Amino acid sequence: MKKFLAIAMAAVLSLSLAACGGASSSTASSAAASSSEAASTGASSEAASASTAAYDYSSYTGETIEAIKAKGKLVVGTEAQYAPFEFKDLNANFVGCDMWLAQQIADALGVELEVMDMAFDGIIPAVKSNQVDIGIAAFTVDEERAKEIDFTDMYQKDEQMLIVKKGNEEVYTTKESLAGQQVGAQRGTTQSKLIQSALPDSKLFELDKWPALAMEVANGNIAAIVVDGAVGEGLVANNPGIAQANFTFSQEEANFGKAAVLAKGKEDLKELVNAVIANVTADGSFQAAYDEAVELSQSMGI
């Protein structure tokens, strides 16, 4: 199974802020939210489930932390259609490695976890308006988003994949071959920004959901989509009409890292979350949760 680099060093975060671009959102979160319910993580390995219990977070305190403890729950905003990071199992429980991480943070705080499932481009507005305490949805660290919110330390890095219709793997192998072609990404994501910056002669095509974008490619309506490697592998594995193109973005173009997002000024909560990230990336439990999420999503055909 593919292994990805999990990291939790603030110095690396600052370097990635300089390297990555992204798209921010102005969509009203109240209009984007589709549900709010308690989450179940589904990461059941011994290493993963025992992770937070092995660490003592009682020394972390502050106004935001005490407010969360007082209400008895950590409210997390996500978009649960991005396996293996966040999705729903056959029992409609929230699962995926990001949801597992959310549970670790809630456990560190000693509170229940509540997940609000909303459109991706509504998460940052929900964080800024305090509708949710934290956003965890495979957010790519970038300078533009950092103007609006704070990023935690990174917990994962991933390559970017170009997916094309099956049979076109050797057709779209260069930027020149994509000139004038429609290339898709989820609305409001860093992949949209990447297409505009790295493939300026192509035409950006956006939809709200990745599965719909994959079908556009399979049906020949657009030439390709750009997606995180982890998500792309799942899309390809479960859709015989698409494949990974023989195309590579340079490290300068697409050196992306994943982090959670917080409203500015919540330094106490960010410090605790960074401690959780440091521990679960160092002890291998996040990787275990990631591997289990990949297996689950593939067994579900997503």
Legacy VTK file of the C-alpha trace (Angstrom):
# vtk DataFile Version 3.0
C-alpha trace
ASCII
DATASET POLYDATA
POINTS 302 float
0.000 0.000 0.000
1.241 3.443 -0.834
2.850 5.259 2.094
2.735 9.029 2.388
4.994 11.345 4.339
3.342 12.492 7.559
4.996 15.533 9.123
4.348 17.834 12.044
7.137 20.397 12.183
6.378 24.094 12.253
9.497 24.862 10.240
8.240 22.685 7.395
4.883 24.451 7.585
6.472 27.825 6.966
8.359 26.515 3.937
5.198 25.062 2.424
3.342 28.335 2.907
5.857 29.865 0.563
5.680 27.001 -1.932
1.943 26.392 -2.353
-0.927 28.357 -3.842
-4.614 27.913 -3.172
-8.158 29.176 -3.369
-10.088 30.640 -0.481
-13.850 30.838 -0.031
-16.455 33.474 0.570
-19.492 31.178 0.467
-21.796 31.515 3.492
-21.343 28.480 5.700
-24.944 28.472 6.865
-26.084 27.846 3.318
-23.427 25.182 2.734
-24.018 23.006 5.788
-26.002 19.879 5.011
-25.950 17.974 8.296
-24.656 17.967 11.857
-24.271 14.691 13.716
-21.979 12.752 16.008
-19.058 11.089 14.224
-17.683 7.574 14.413
-14.096 7.247 13.207
-13.905 3.656 12.015
-10.120 3.474 12.510
-9.999 0.345 14.623
-6.360 -0.780 14.591
-4.720 -1.212 17.988
-2.093 1.433 17.183
-4.682 3.921 15.991
-7.348 3.461 18.647
-4.888 3.625 21.546
-3.020 6.690 20.325
-4.461 9.577 22.335
-4.762 7.488 25.490
-0.967 7.217 25.520
-0.447 10.970 25.909
-1.288 13.503 28.586
-2.762 16.753 27.263
-4.055 18.043 30.601
-1.473 20.859 30.751
-2.954 22.556 27.671
-5.350 25.321 28.626
-6.670 28.656 27.427
-9.869 30.511 26.607
-10.783 28.474 23.526
-9.973 25.145 25.141
-12.001 25.956 28.240
-14.957 27.078 26.120
-14.914 23.777 24.216
-14.711 21.818 27.444
-17.588 23.829 28.892
-19.892 22.941 25.994
-18.682 19.336 26.105
-18.011 18.870 22.415
-15.563 19.704 19.648
-17.400 20.778 16.481
-15.498 19.912 13.310
-16.373 21.080 9.805
-15.648 18.749 6.889
-16.925 17.597 3.511
-17.477 13.859 3.798
-16.981 12.896 0.154
-13.195 12.785 -0.072
-12.021 9.253 0.649
-9.715 8.199 2.220
-9.582 11.462 4.202
-13.274 11.910 5.050
-16.309 9.940 3.906
-19.203 7.898 5.307
-19.327 4.151 5.823
-22.277 1.905 5.018
-23.874 2.855 8.332
-23.580 6.583 7.549
-20.830 7.059 10.164
-18.115 9.593 9.419
-14.876 7.731 8.695
-11.473 8.359 7.138
-8.064 9.370 8.468
-9.098 13.016 8.904
-12.096 11.965 10.976
-9.833 9.697 12.996
-7.571 12.708 13.629
-10.600 14.752 14.665
-11.477 12.060 17.200
-7.942 12.151 18.604
-8.249 15.904 19.137
-11.640 15.542 20.813
-10.236 12.811 23.055
-7.277 15.030 23.954
-9.766 17.693 25.035
-11.894 15.161 26.906
-15.061 16.033 24.966
-17.429 14.471 22.433
-16.861 14.884 18.705
-19.547 16.481 16.539
-19.062 16.665 12.780
-20.775 19.162 10.495
-20.857 17.953 6.894
-20.918 20.868 4.460
-19.753 22.027 1.043
-15.965 22.313 0.958
-15.987 26.012 0.140
-18.211 26.648 3.155
-15.780 25.250 5.727
-13.445 28.240 6.028
-16.381 30.676 6.439
-17.774 28.325 9.111
-14.413 28.377 10.907
-14.155 32.171 10.710
-17.694 32.660 12.025
-17.171 30.145 14.869
-19.909 27.895 13.540
-17.307 25.137 13.915
-14.261 24.975 16.188
-11.928 23.578 13.545
-11.973 22.550 9.889
-10.459 19.189 8.963
-10.932 18.339 5.284
-7.544 17.593 3.683
-6.842 21.329 3.490
-3.753 22.252 1.513
-1.503 24.790 3.197
-1.180 27.960 1.141
-0.540 31.659 1.540
-3.921 32.844 0.278
-5.900 30.800 2.781
-3.481 31.809 5.550
-4.659 35.398 5.162
-8.105 34.316 6.395
-7.417 31.528 8.874
-4.598 29.832 10.781
-3.153 26.489 9.758
-2.032 23.862 12.198
1.181 21.972 11.580
0.977 19.612 8.637
0.107 15.966 9.155
0.443 14.593 5.607
1.926 15.370 2.206
0.669 14.065 -1.103
1.472 14.183 -4.804
-0.986 15.562 -7.348
-2.394 13.238 -9.985
-3.730 13.905 -13.489
-6.582 11.523 -14.298
-7.783 10.970 -17.862
-10.177 8.736 -19.749
-8.973 5.146 -19.977
-6.839 4.845 -23.111
-5.604 8.444 -22.983
-2.777 7.812 -20.539
-0.177 8.599 -23.217
-2.232 11.294 -24.951
-2.068 13.917 -22.202
1.512 13.722 -20.989
2.642 17.342 -21.364
1.299 20.797 -20.674
1.206 21.416 -24.412
-1.064 18.415 -24.955
-3.558 19.922 -22.490
-3.628 23.343 -24.189
-7.204 24.255 -25.056
-8.560 21.225 -23.187
-10.921 21.333 -20.221
-9.222 20.178 -17.012
-11.386 19.727 -13.931
-11.100 20.192 -10.178
-13.407 20.553 -7.216
-14.655 24.089 -6.751
-12.741 26.087 -4.151
-9.743 23.735 -3.959
-6.023 24.192 -4.438
-6.256 21.911 -7.468
-8.256 24.642 -9.229
-5.475 27.104 -8.489
-2.853 24.588 -9.655
-4.596 24.161 -13.006
-4.643 27.922 -13.521
-0.989 28.371 -12.555
0.664 25.237 -13.973
-1.664 24.650 -16.960
-2.468 28.219 -18.044
-3.367 27.236 -21.614
-6.003 24.737 -20.516
-9.587 25.595 -19.556
-10.568 25.210 -15.898
-13.727 23.140 -15.342
-15.173 23.027 -11.815
-17.856 20.978 -10.077
-18.701 20.571 -6.400
-17.897 16.843 -6.064
-14.993 14.670 -7.174
-17.073 11.607 -8.190
-19.032 13.806 -10.607
-15.775 15.122 -12.050
-14.504 11.566 -12.529
-17.650 10.725 -14.490
-17.121 13.769 -16.716
-13.692 12.375 -17.595
-14.951 8.809 -18.102
-17.690 10.077 -20.414
-15.214 12.086 -22.469
-16.769 15.441 -21.628
-13.501 16.867 -20.272
-9.913 15.824 -20.908
-8.695 15.369 -17.332
-8.981 16.213 -13.660
-6.280 17.113 -11.134
-6.648 15.537 -7.696
-4.651 14.511 -4.614
-2.823 11.260 -5.260
-4.521 9.435 -2.381
-7.984 10.396 -3.616
-7.055 9.804 -7.235
-5.962 6.250 -6.535
-9.375 5.509 -5.082
-11.193 7.094 -8.004
-9.149 5.073 -10.523
-9.517 1.809 -8.573
-13.289 2.109 -8.554
-13.956 3.538 -12.019
-12.794 1.389 -14.980
-13.359 4.290 -17.348
-10.494 6.435 -16.020
-6.747 6.075 -15.481
-3.726 8.011 -14.272
-2.003 9.895 -17.087
1.733 9.663 -17.625
2.050 13.243 -16.413
3.969 14.730 -13.493
3.777 18.140 -11.855
7.095 19.500 -10.644
7.821 19.819 -6.919
7.853 23.596 -7.320
4.345 23.513 -8.782
2.701 21.019 -6.443
4.516 20.426 -3.164
1.339 20.292 -1.086
0.873 19.513 2.595
-2.330 18.859 4.571
-3.259 20.718 7.771
-6.331 21.602 9.810
-7.707 25.167 9.853
-8.622 27.385 12.804
-9.946 30.896 13.254
-7.170 33.386 13.915
-6.413 34.035 17.563
-7.127 30.523 18.869
-3.501 29.922 19.804
-4.289 27.668 22.757
-6.330 25.262 20.626
-3.726 25.345 17.857
-0.999 24.434 20.350
-2.951 21.412 21.566
-3.828 20.289 18.027
-0.182 20.597 16.988
0.800 18.415 19.943
-1.712 15.764 18.859
-0.433 15.931 15.267
3.179 15.609 16.410
2.363 12.526 18.465
0.198 10.647 15.966
2.577 11.253 13.069
5.608 10.238 15.121
4.107 7.040 16.553
2.717 5.817 13.220
-0.916 5.801 14.307
-1.987 8.357 11.695
-0.420 6.193 8.982
-2.291 3.190 10.388
-5.547 5.150 10.288
-4.789 6.254 6.734
-4.100 2.680 5.598
-7.348 1.452 7.151
-9.293 4.276 5.516
-7.860 3.328 2.121
-8.860 -0.309 2.631
-12.356 0.625 3.770
-12.971 3.041 0.911
-11.776 0.484 -1.637
-14.012 -2.208 -0.138
-16.924 0.204 -0.521
-16.038 0.958 -4.136
-15.349 4.649 -3.565
LINES 1 303
302 0 1 2 3 4 5 6 7 8 9 10 11 12 13 14 15 16 17 18 19 20 21 22 23 24 25 26 27 28 29 30 31 32 33 34 35 36 37 38 39 40 41 42 43 44 45 46 47 48 49 50 51 52 53 54 55 56 57 58 59 60 61 62 63 64 65 66 67 68 69 70 71 72 73 74 75 76 77 78 79 80 81 82 83 84 85 86 87 88 89 90 91 92 93 94 95 96 97 98 99 100 101 102 103 104 105 106 107 108 109 110 111 112 113 114 115 116 117 118 119 120 121 122 123 124 125 126 127 128 129 130 131 132 133 134 135 136 137 138 139 140 141 142 143 144 145 146 147 148 149 150 151 152 153 154 155 156 157 158 159 160 161 162 163 164 165 166 167 168 169 170 171 172 173 174 175 176 177 178 179 180 181 182 183 184 185 186 187 188 189 190 191 192 193 194 195 196 197 198 199 200 201 202 203 204 205 206 207 208 209 210 211 212 213 214 215 216 217 218 219 220 221 222 223 224 225 226 227 228 229 230 231 232 233 234 235 236 237 238 239 240 241 242 243 244 245 246 247 248 249 250 251 252 253 254 255 256 257 258 259 260 261 262 263 264 265 266 267 268 269 270 271 272 273 274 275 276 277 278 279 280 281 282 283 284 285 286 287 288 289 290 291 292 293 294 295 296 297 298 299 300 301
